[in-house]
Amino acid sequence: MRLLVMIQKELLELVRSLKLIWVPLVFLLLGIMQPVSNYYMPVILEQAGNLPEGAVIDIPLPSAPSVMAGTLSQFGTMGLLVLVLVFMGTVSTERNSGAASLILVKPVTITSFILSKWLAMLILAWGSLALGYAGAWYYTELLIGSVPPMQIITSVLVYGLWITVVMSFTLLFSTLLRSPAGAAFSSLGLAAFISLLASLLPKQAGWSPGALGGFASKLAANIEYGTAAFGWSLVSSTIVIAAALTAAIGVLRASPAID
């Protein structure tokens, strides 16, 4: 019951700060841009000028599944950056202002405090991802071609798990560090590192959470992937998420400012 009240509080703060409105709109814009820019790229280049007289621009349209995979790449850069910047101070700001101490004086456990913030983060992140991906799918179907619904569903679920991992990193570093900027830098740096490691060393690190983005893109583009590595990636991601939440709770419980 207390957890539900705390979640309502977090969501109310997202509404008051308009984050529950503009963050999904950013994802929707990013999603729509991918198929639209691919479709109108020849026109864009032609209007840009500086082309020899009589030049003909002939850029073949990418396949619809590859456009959806490209949309996930957009979410993996600008989308994750937006989410991390939005939530980089989710715990540190309240600790610095003393609000966390006032909340935890009441009959609210540290576990409920952390979990409510994590769940509110996921509601906004997953909702934004679903809206942006749906927009990309609609315009891809309209302008380029069809993509089977199962490819859309499986790819967005896998990519949503990757976003959950990054949001868990953000929550952990926001609890560990007093600086919101430091939390954002650490979260994005760790996410980029494990993603790069998984892409450079697929045999050694293809089982890690960093491989989830690649698996999601392959599912969207209907490309074959290693099922064993994919399964281990799902397991390792679940473990990492649980470890990050447990560590965040432990850090806050051991904090002298809270005690």
Phi, psi and chi 1 to 4 in degrees:
 res  aa     phi    psi   chi1   chi2   chi3   chi4
   1 MET       -  -46.0 -170.7   65.9  177.0      -
   2 ARG   -63.5  -36.0  -67.8  171.2 -174.3  170.5
   3 LEU   -63.0  -41.6  179.1   58.9      -      -
   4 LEU   -63.6  -39.8  -71.3  176.2      -      -
   5 VAL   -63.6  -41.2  172.8      -      -      -
   6 MET   -67.8  -37.4  -70.6  -62.8  -65.4      -
   7 ILE   -64.2  -42.8  -66.8  172.5      -      -
   8 GLN   -60.1  -39.1  -69.7  173.4   -2.0      -
   9 LYS   -62.4  -45.3  167.2 -168.2  167.6  -68.2
  10 GLU   -64.7  -42.3  -64.7  -62.4  -32.9      -
  11 LEU   -66.5  -35.9  -67.7  177.1      -      -
  12 LEU   -64.0  -38.7 -177.3   59.4      -      -
  13 GLU   -65.6  -37.0  -70.5 -178.3    2.6      -
  14 LEU   -65.9  -36.1  -68.5  176.8      -      -
  15 VAL   -68.9  -45.2  171.4      -      -      -
  16 ARG   -64.2  -34.6  -74.2  173.9  175.3  171.5
  17 SER   -85.8    0.6   61.5      -      -      -
  18 LEU    67.7    8.8  -59.5 -179.2      -      -
  19 LYS   -66.4  -30.5  -67.0  173.7 -176.9  175.3
  20 LEU   -71.1   -8.2 -150.8   59.3      -      -
  21 ILE  -107.7  -53.9  -62.3  174.1      -      -
  22 TRP   -77.5  -28.4   70.3  -98.4      -      -
  23 VAL   -66.3  -47.9  174.4      -      -      -
  24 PRO   -59.6  -34.8  -25.3   35.1      -      -
  25 LEU   -66.1  -36.2  -70.9  178.1      -      -
  26 VAL   -63.0  -45.0  168.4      -      -      -
  27 PHE   -64.6  -38.7  -89.7   76.4      -      -
  28 LEU   -63.0  -42.5 -179.3   60.0      -      -
  29 LEU   -64.2  -43.4  179.9   61.9      -      -
  30 LEU   -62.5  -40.3  -70.8  173.2      -      -
  31 GLY   -66.5  -43.3      -      -      -      -
  32 ILE   -68.3  -36.3  -68.2  173.9      -      -
  33 MET   -58.9  -34.9  -80.6  174.6   57.9      -
  34 GLN   -62.9  -57.1 -170.2   68.0   20.5      -
  35 PRO   -68.0  -36.4   22.0  -31.8      -      -
  36 VAL   -66.2  -44.6  169.9      -      -      -
  37 SER   -67.2  -36.4   61.0      -      -      -
  38 ASN   -64.8  -40.3  -84.0  -82.0      -      -
  39 TYR   -71.1  -40.9 -175.7   78.5      -      -
  40 TYR   -98.7   11.0  -71.4  107.2      -      -
  41 MET   -57.2  -44.6 -174.7   57.1   66.9      -
  42 PRO   -57.9  -40.2  -24.4   35.2      -      -
  43 VAL   -66.6  -39.9  177.3      -      -      -
  44 ILE   -63.1  -44.4  -65.7  171.0      -      -
  45 LEU   -66.8  -37.2  -67.4  176.3      -      -
  46 GLU   -66.4  -40.2 -175.6  178.1  -18.7      -
  47 GLN   -74.5  -20.1  -66.2  -61.6  -39.2      -
  48 ALA   -67.3  -23.6      -      -      -      -
  49 GLY    79.6 -163.7      -      -      -      -
  50 ASN    60.2   29.3  -61.5  -36.2      -      -
  51 LEU  -110.4  146.8  -67.3  173.3      -      -
  52 PRO   -60.1  148.3  -19.5   30.1      -      -
  53 GLU   -63.1  133.2 -172.6  176.1  -11.3      -
  54 GLY    86.0   -1.5      -      -      -      -
  55 ALA   -67.6  139.3      -      -      -      -
  56 VAL  -115.7  125.9  177.1      -      -      -
  57 ILE   -94.7  119.1  -59.7  174.5      -      -
  58 ASP  -129.8   91.1 -175.1   17.2      -      -
  59 ILE  -107.8  115.3  -58.6  176.0      -      -
  60 PRO   -65.2  142.0   22.9  -32.0      -      -
  61 LEU   -68.5  135.3  -87.8  178.3      -      -
  62 PRO   -68.8  162.2   25.8  -33.2      -      -
  63 SER   -70.3  155.7   65.8      -      -      -
  64 ALA   -59.8  -44.1      -      -      -      -
  65 PRO   -61.4  -37.0  -25.8   36.1      -      -
  66 SER   -68.7  -30.8   66.1      -      -      -
  67 VAL   -65.7  -41.5  170.6      -      -      -
  68 MET   -66.6  -36.7  -64.6  -55.0  -61.8      -
  69 ALA   -65.1  -38.7      -      -      -      -
  70 GLY   -64.5  -32.0      -      -      -      -
  71 THR   -63.1  -40.0  -57.7      -      -      -
  72 LEU   -64.0  -34.9  -68.1  178.5      -      -
  73 SER   -64.1  -38.2  -62.2      -      -      -
  74 GLN   -61.6  -44.0  -75.3  -86.3   50.7      -
  75 PHE   -65.3  -30.6  -67.0  154.8      -      -
  76 GLY   -73.9  -16.0      -      -      -      -
  77 THR  -105.9  -77.0   50.5      -      -      -
  78 MET   -67.6  -39.5  -67.9  -57.3  -62.0      -
  79 GLY   -63.7  -48.9      -      -      -      -
  80 LEU   -64.8  -37.4  -81.1 -179.0      -      -
  81 LEU   -59.7  -45.3  176.7   62.6      -      -
  82 VAL   -61.5  -46.8  167.8      -      -      -
  83 LEU   -63.6  -43.8  -72.6  173.7      -      -
  84 VAL   -65.3  -41.4  170.5      -      -      -
  85 LEU   -65.6  -34.1  -68.4  178.5      -      -
  86 VAL   -67.2  -38.3  164.0      -      -      -
  87 PHE  -107.9    9.9  -69.4  114.4      -      -
  88 MET   -64.5  -25.5   62.7 -176.2 -178.6      -
  89 GLY  -109.0   21.9      -      -      -      -
  90 THR   -60.2  -33.3 -172.9      -      -      -
  91 VAL  -109.4  -43.5  175.7      -      -      -
  92 SER   -60.7  -37.8   58.7      -      -      -
  93 THR   -63.7  -41.7  -60.6      -      -      -
  94 GLU   -71.4  -32.3  -68.9 -166.2    3.4      -
  95 ARG   -69.5  -42.5  -69.1 -175.5   65.7 -172.1
  96 ASN   -66.1  -34.8  -67.9  -24.8      -      -
  97 SER   -84.9  -12.0   65.5      -      -      -
  98 GLY    88.2   -0.6      -      -      -      -
  99 ALA   -65.3  -34.6      -      -      -      -
 100 ALA   -62.4  -41.8      -      -      -      -
 101 SER   -64.0  -40.0  -61.2      -      -      -
 102 LEU   -65.9  -37.8  -67.4  174.9      -      -
 103 ILE   -68.7  -42.3  -67.1  171.8      -      -
 104 LEU   -80.0   -8.3  -67.8  171.0      -      -
 105 VAL   -69.6  -32.0  165.3      -      -      -
 106 LYS   -73.3  172.4  -59.4  174.9 -178.3  179.4
 107 PRO   -71.8   60.2   25.1  -34.0      -      -
 108 VAL  -123.6  123.3  175.6      -      -      -
 109 THR   -78.7  156.9   64.4      -      -      -
 110 ILE   -62.6  -35.6  -70.0  177.2      -      -
 111 THR   -61.8  -44.8  -60.1      -      -      -
 112 SER   -64.8  -38.0  -63.7      -      -      -
 113 PHE   -60.3  -48.9  180.0   78.2      -      -
 114 ILE   -70.5  -46.2  -68.9  -66.9      -      -
 115 LEU   -64.5  -35.9  -73.2 -178.9      -      -
 116 SER   -65.0  -39.8   64.8      -      -      -
 117 LYS   -67.0  -41.3  -68.9 -173.6  174.1  -61.7
 118 TRP   -64.4  -44.1 -178.8   70.3      -      -
 119 LEU   -68.1  -37.9  -70.4  170.8      -      -
 120 ALA   -64.9  -39.2      -      -      -      -
 121 MET   -59.6  -43.7  -67.9  166.1   73.6      -
 122 LEU   -70.3  -35.6  -65.9 -168.3      -      -
 123 ILE   -60.5  -45.7  -70.9  170.8      -      -
 124 LEU   -69.4  -43.5  179.6   56.6      -      -
 125 ALA   -66.5  -48.5      -      -      -      -
 126 TRP   -67.9  -38.3  -84.1   79.8      -      -
 127 GLY   -64.1  -41.9      -      -      -      -
 128 SER   -65.7  -43.0  -59.1      -      -      -
 129 LEU   -61.3  -46.0  172.9   64.3      -      -
 130 ALA   -63.3  -42.1      -      -      -      -
 131 LEU   -65.6  -46.4 -179.6   63.7      -      -
 132 GLY   -64.1  -40.1      -      -      -      -
 133 TYR   -70.9  -36.4 -151.0   47.8      -      -
 134 ALA   -64.4  -40.6      -      -      -      -
 135 GLY   -62.6  -42.2      -      -      -      -
 136 ALA   -64.1  -40.5      -      -      -      -
 137 TRP   -64.7  -43.0 -172.8   23.7      -      -
 138 TYR   -60.8  -49.0  173.7   77.6      -      -
 139 TYR   -73.7  -27.2  -83.8   92.6      -      -
 140 THR   -67.0  -44.2  -61.0      -      -      -
 141 GLU   -63.0  -36.6  -65.7  -93.6  -12.7      -
 142 LEU   -73.8  -39.5 -169.4   66.2      -      -
 143 LEU  -104.7  -30.8  -60.8  173.9      -      -
 144 ILE  -118.2  -53.7  -61.3  173.4      -      -
 145 GLY   169.9  178.9      -      -      -      -
 146 SER   -92.4  152.5   62.1      -      -      -
 147 VAL  -129.4  129.3 -176.8      -      -      -
 148 PRO   -56.7  137.2  -25.2   34.4      -      -
 149 PRO   -55.9  -35.1  -24.7   33.5      -      -
 150 MET   -64.8  -34.8 -170.8   53.0   63.2      -
 151 GLN   -64.7  -38.6  -71.9  178.1 -144.3      -
 152 ILE   -65.9  -47.6  -61.2  -62.6      -      -
 153 ILE   -65.1  -49.0  -65.7  170.6      -      -
 154 THR   -65.5  -40.8   53.4      -      -      -
 155 SER   -67.8  -39.3   59.0      -      -      -
 156 VAL   -71.9  -32.1   76.4      -      -      -
 157 LEU   -67.2  -43.1  -72.1  176.5      -      -
 158 VAL   -67.3  -41.4  171.7      -      -      -
 159 TYR   -69.5  -32.0 -157.7   81.3      -      -
 160 GLY   -62.4  -34.6      -      -      -      -
 161 LEU   -65.9  -39.4 -178.3   59.0      -      -
 162 TRP   -63.1  -41.9  168.2 -123.9      -      -
 163 ILE   -63.2  -37.1  -74.8 -177.6      -      -
 164 THR   -61.9  -40.5  -56.9      -      -      -
 165 VAL   -60.6  -47.7  170.9      -      -      -
 166 VAL   -65.9  -38.7  179.3      -      -      -
 167 MET   -65.1  -34.1  -69.3  -64.8   93.6      -
 168 SER   -68.0  -39.2  -58.4      -      -      -
 169 PHE   -59.0  -45.9  -71.8  159.8      -      -
 170 THR   -61.0  -43.9  -54.4      -      -      -
 171 LEU   -63.3  -42.5 -179.6   64.0      -      -
 172 LEU   -62.8  -49.1  172.9   59.6      -      -
 173 PHE   -70.5  -28.5  -76.3  116.0      -      -
 174 SER   -68.6  -25.8 -177.5      -      -      -
 175 THR   -82.3  -38.1  -52.5      -      -      -
 176 LEU   -72.5  -40.0  -80.1  169.6      -      -
 177 LEU  -108.8  142.6  -54.1  174.8      -      -
 178 ARG   -79.1  -20.8  -67.8  -75.7 -174.8  165.1
 179 SER   -93.1  120.3  167.5      -      -      -
 180 PRO   -59.5  -38.7  -24.8   34.8      -      -
 181 ALA   -63.8  -39.2      -      -      -      -
 182 GLY   -64.7  -37.9      -      -      -      -
 183 ALA   -64.8  -42.2      -      -      -      -
 184 ALA   -64.9  -46.3      -      -      -      -
 185 PHE   -61.5  -43.5  179.3   80.8      -      -
 186 SER   -66.3  -42.2  -59.3      -      -      -
 187 SER   -65.1  -49.1  -56.4      -      -      -
 188 LEU   -66.2  -38.3  -69.4  171.2      -      -
 189 GLY   -63.7  -44.6      -      -      -      -
 190 LEU   -66.2  -41.9 -179.1   56.4      -      -
 191 ALA   -62.6  -43.6      -      -      -      -
 192 ALA   -65.7  -37.9      -      -      -      -
 193 PHE   -64.8  -49.1  173.7   73.9      -      -
 194 ILE   -70.7  -29.4   62.9  175.3      -      -
 195 SER   -67.8  -44.2  -66.2      -      -      -
 196 LEU   -64.9  -39.8 -175.6   62.8      -      -
 197 LEU   -63.0  -41.6 -160.0   64.1      -      -
 198 ALA   -67.5  -33.7      -      -      -      -
 199 SER   -79.2  -34.6   61.6      -      -      -
 200 LEU   -80.4  -33.1  -66.8  178.1      -      -
 201 LEU  -125.0   70.0  -57.2  171.1      -      -
 202 PRO   -63.3  -32.9   20.5  -31.1      -      -
 203 LYS   -74.1  -38.8  -69.4 -175.1  178.4  179.4
 204 GLN   -84.9  -34.1  -67.7   80.4    5.7      -
 205 ALA  -122.5   13.9      -      -      -      -
 206 GLY   -70.4   -7.0      -      -      -      -
 207 TRP   -95.3   -4.0   50.6  -91.0      -      -
 208 SER   -83.5  166.2   70.9      -      -      -
 209 PRO   -59.7  -26.0  -24.3   33.8      -      -
 210 GLY   -63.9  -16.9      -      -      -      -
 211 ALA   -85.1   -7.3      -      -      -      -
 212 LEU   -62.0  -39.5  -74.7  174.7      -      -
 213 GLY   -60.8  -41.7      -      -      -      -
 214 GLY   -66.1  -40.4      -      -      -      -
 215 PHE   -64.3  -40.5  -75.7  125.1      -      -
 216 ALA   -62.9  -41.9      -      -      -      -
 217 SER   -64.2  -39.5  -64.6      -      -      -
 218 LYS   -66.6  -37.0  -71.0  178.1  179.9  177.2
 219 LEU   -66.2  -39.5  -74.4  166.5      -      -
 220 ALA   -66.6  -38.7      -      -      -      -
 221 ALA   -89.1    0.6      -      -      -      -
 222 ASN    59.4   45.7 -161.5   23.6      -      -
 223 ILE  -103.2  142.6  -60.8  173.3      -      -
 224 GLU   -64.0  147.5  -69.6 -173.9    5.1      -
 225 TYR  -145.1  161.6   57.8   91.4      -      -
 226 GLY   -75.5  113.9      -      -      -      -
 227 THR   -67.5  -34.4   52.6      -      -      -
 228 ALA   -65.8  -47.8      -      -      -      -
 229 ALA   -63.1  -37.3      -      -      -      -
 230 PHE   -63.5  -44.4  175.2   61.9      -      -
 231 GLY   -61.6  -44.2      -      -      -      -
 232 TRP   -66.8  -31.7  -78.7  112.7      -      -
 233 SER   -65.4  -40.1 -177.7      -      -      -
 234 LEU   -63.8  -42.1  -63.7  179.4      -      -
 235 VAL   -65.9  -47.4  171.7      -      -      -
 236 SER   -64.3  -34.6   65.6      -      -      -
 237 SER   -65.1  -42.3  -60.6      -      -      -
 238 THR   -61.7  -41.3  -55.3      -      -      -
 239 ILE   -65.2  -43.2  -66.6  171.8      -      -
 240 VAL   -63.3  -42.4  165.9      -      -      -
 241 ILE   -61.7  -47.5  -68.4  167.7      -      -
 242 ALA   -63.1  -39.5      -      -      -      -
 243 ALA   -66.2  -40.1      -      -      -      -
 244 ALA   -64.6  -43.0      -      -      -      -
 245 LEU   -66.4  -42.1  -67.7  175.8      -      -
 246 THR   -63.0  -42.1  -57.6      -      -      -
 247 ALA   -65.1  -40.8      -      -      -      -
 248 ALA   -61.9  -42.4      -      -      -      -
 249 ILE   -64.1  -43.5  -67.6  168.5      -      -
 250 GLY   -63.7  -42.2      -      -      -      -
 251 VAL   -63.2  -44.0  167.6      -      -      -
 252 LEU   -68.2  -36.4 -159.7   58.6      -      -
 253 ARG   -67.1  -34.2 -176.1  170.7  -74.4  129.1
 254 ALA   -85.3   -4.2      -      -      -      -
 255 SER   -71.9  126.9  172.8      -      -      -
 256 PRO   -61.7  -31.1  -20.5   31.2      -      -
 257 ALA   -66.9  -26.4      -      -      -      -
 258 ILE   -86.1  -40.1  -60.1  -60.7      -      -
 259 ASP   -65.9      -  -65.0  -21.9      -      -
